[in-house]
Amino acid sequence: MDLSTKYLGLKLRNPVIVGSSGLTDSANKIADLEKFGAGAVVLKSIFEEEISMEYEKILNEEAPSRYKDDYLDYFDYKIKEQNLNQYIKLIIDAKKNVKIPIIASINCNSSHEWTYFAKKLEEAGADALELNIFILPSNLEKTVEDIEQTYLEIINNVKNEIKIPLAIKISWFFSNLGRAIQLLSKTGVEGIVLFNRFYSPDIDLDKMELVSTNVLSTPKELSTSLRWIGIMANRVKCDLAASTGVHDGKAVAKQLLAGADAVQLVSTLYKNGPEYLQTIIKDLESWMQEKGFDSIHDFRGKLSQEEYLNPALYERVQFMKYFGDRDKYDSTS
Ligand SMILES: Cc1cc2nc3c(=O)[nH]c(=O)nc-3n(C[C@H](O)[C@H](O)[C@H](O)COP(=O)(O)O)c2cc1C
């Protein structure tokens, strides 16, 4: 069975990529991920600025204790020369250790400084770069155009400096998401990752404090990225990678059917361990065998909105039948 595919112009032995996180923060962990079958890895991000928050609050959340450090890492980052040097060392060590592509990742929310970092990571030997760009549209002074302009500037500045392929990882917080994805795909980026998933706030009613919640995704969260991969496949000028809620081999198959060029996994590997990659890849192969597909090419995009006989299903958003026919459903359906 041929699982090989291309993403960002890179040849991957399979489309299953381990997404940016603490799972990819050391050369040894990356070597294990290669051993367990990963097609590529995205290194954990180097962050633009320290995100100011009280870290002890995160420590008190429901995260499994063995992953506390990763949770902290995600928020507690400050870009300094030292961090950059450590990151460069990670790329160099990882490249020595493994053959799979290493995609470096930068988290940014402004258009400054990134060219410098991007260039350094390219020089260190990264095969591609993923920009994790997030601008929460909560600034009431800014228009949609202002926000889109910031994205375009970041991409432009970085694109002008590097020759390796560039992907951007975005959220779904756009007022016209489809148009924004299309616009971003025309900037010359080689790929867009749909979608990043964020620290989410909750309120502790006893302490009357804001706390973080649901650090890891659940399989139920698959549908948002599935919908937008399905709608945007063939309507963009770059590759699309699916991220958020992909927890097993079947979910990988679904994203590929919807039109994803590659699929990124994080939460499922935190929950089940990195060795679970083997099961995910085996389950994808079993499904392909059952359906008579010899390669990814045989089925990728077969159920994208453009290819599907009933494309309106991707855009159905109201539960008319559910509420009209209430007696037929229980509260869990
Ligand atoms: C502990 C943890 C750390 C993460 N760190 C990063 C990061 O450094 N950079 C990044 O772009 N995304 C980061 N993410 C987001 C993941 O890459 C991914 O987009 C998100 O978890 C959704 O995918 P999933 O449903 O497979 O978990 C992190 C996620 C988790 C749970």
The ligand as an SDF file (V2000), in Angstrom:
LIG
                    3D

 31 33  0  0  0  0  0  0  0  0999 V2000
    0.1450   21.0180   25.1100 C   0  0  0  0  0  0  0  0  0  0  0  0
   -0.0170   21.6580   23.7540 C   0  0  0  0  0  0  0  0  0  0  0  0
    1.0110   22.4600   23.2470 C   0  0  0  0  0  0  0  0  0  0  0  0
    0.8580   23.0930   22.0000 C   0  0  0  0  0  0  0  0  0  0  0  0
    1.8620   23.8860   21.5210 N   0  0  0  0  0  0  0  0  0  0  0  0
    1.7220   24.4840   20.3120 C   0  0  0  0  0  0  0  0  0  0  0  0
    2.7690   25.2800   19.7830 C   0  0  0  0  0  0  0  0  0  0  0  0
    3.8350   25.4680   20.3780 O   0  0  0  0  0  0  0  0  0  0  0  0
    2.5690   25.8480   18.5580 N   0  0  0  0  0  0  0  0  0  0  0  0
    1.4250   25.6500   17.8270 C   0  0  0  0  0  0  0  0  0  0  0  0
    1.3140   26.1780   16.7120 O   0  0  0  0  0  0  0  0  0  0  0  0
    0.4240   24.9030   18.3180 N   0  0  0  0  0  0  0  0  0  0  0  0
    0.5480   24.3180   19.5220 C   0  0  0  0  0  0  0  0  0  0  0  0
   -0.4720   23.5450   20.0010 N   0  0  0  0  0  0  0  0  0  0  0  0
   -1.6790   23.3620   19.1830 C   0  0  0  0  0  0  0  0  0  0  0  0
   -1.5680   22.0530   18.3790 C   0  0  0  0  0  0  0  0  0  0  0  0
   -0.4790   22.0870   17.4450 O   0  0  0  0  0  0  0  0  0  0  0  0
   -2.8430   21.7550   17.5710 C   0  0  0  0  0  0  0  0  0  0  0  0
   -3.0470   22.7550   16.5980 O   0  0  0  0  0  0  0  0  0  0  0  0
   -4.0850   21.6760   18.4580 C   0  0  0  0  0  0  0  0  0  0  0  0
   -3.8180   20.9770   19.6540 O   0  0  0  0  0  0  0  0  0  0  0  0
   -5.2350   20.9880   17.7160 C   0  0  0  0  0  0  0  0  0  0  0  0
   -4.8860   19.6980   17.2880 O   0  0  0  0  0  0  0  0  0  0  0  0
   -5.3510   18.3820   18.1170 P   0  0  0  0  0  0  0  0  0  0  0  0
   -6.8280   18.3630   18.1320 O   0  0  0  0  0  0  0  0  0  0  0  0
   -4.7480   17.2290   17.3360 O   0  0  0  0  0  0  0  0  0  0  0  0
   -4.7710   18.5210   19.4770 O   0  0  0  0  0  0  0  0  0  0  0  0
   -0.3330   22.9020   21.2440 C   0  0  0  0  0  0  0  0  0  0  0  0
   -1.3290   22.0710   21.7450 C   0  0  0  0  0  0  0  0  0  0  0  0
   -1.1840   21.4580   22.9750 C   0  0  0  0  0  0  0  0  0  0  0  0
   -2.2900   20.5740   23.4850 C   0  0  0  0  0  0  0  0  0  0  0  0
  1  2  1  0
  2  3  1  0
  2 30  2  0
  3  4  2  0
  4  5  1  0
  4 28  1  0
  5  6  2  0
  6  7  1  0
  6 13  1  0
  7  8  2  0
  7  9  1  0
  9 10  1  0
 10 11  2  0
 10 12  1  0
 12 13  2  0
 13 14  1  0
 14 15  1  0
 14 28  1  0
 15 16  1  0
 16 17  1  0
 16 18  1  0
 18 19  1  0
 18 20  1  0
 20 21  1  0
 20 22  1  0
 22 23  1  0
 23 24  1  0
 24 25  2  0
 24 26  1  0
 24 27  1  0
 28 29  2  0
 29 30  1  0
 30 31  1  0
M  END
$$$$
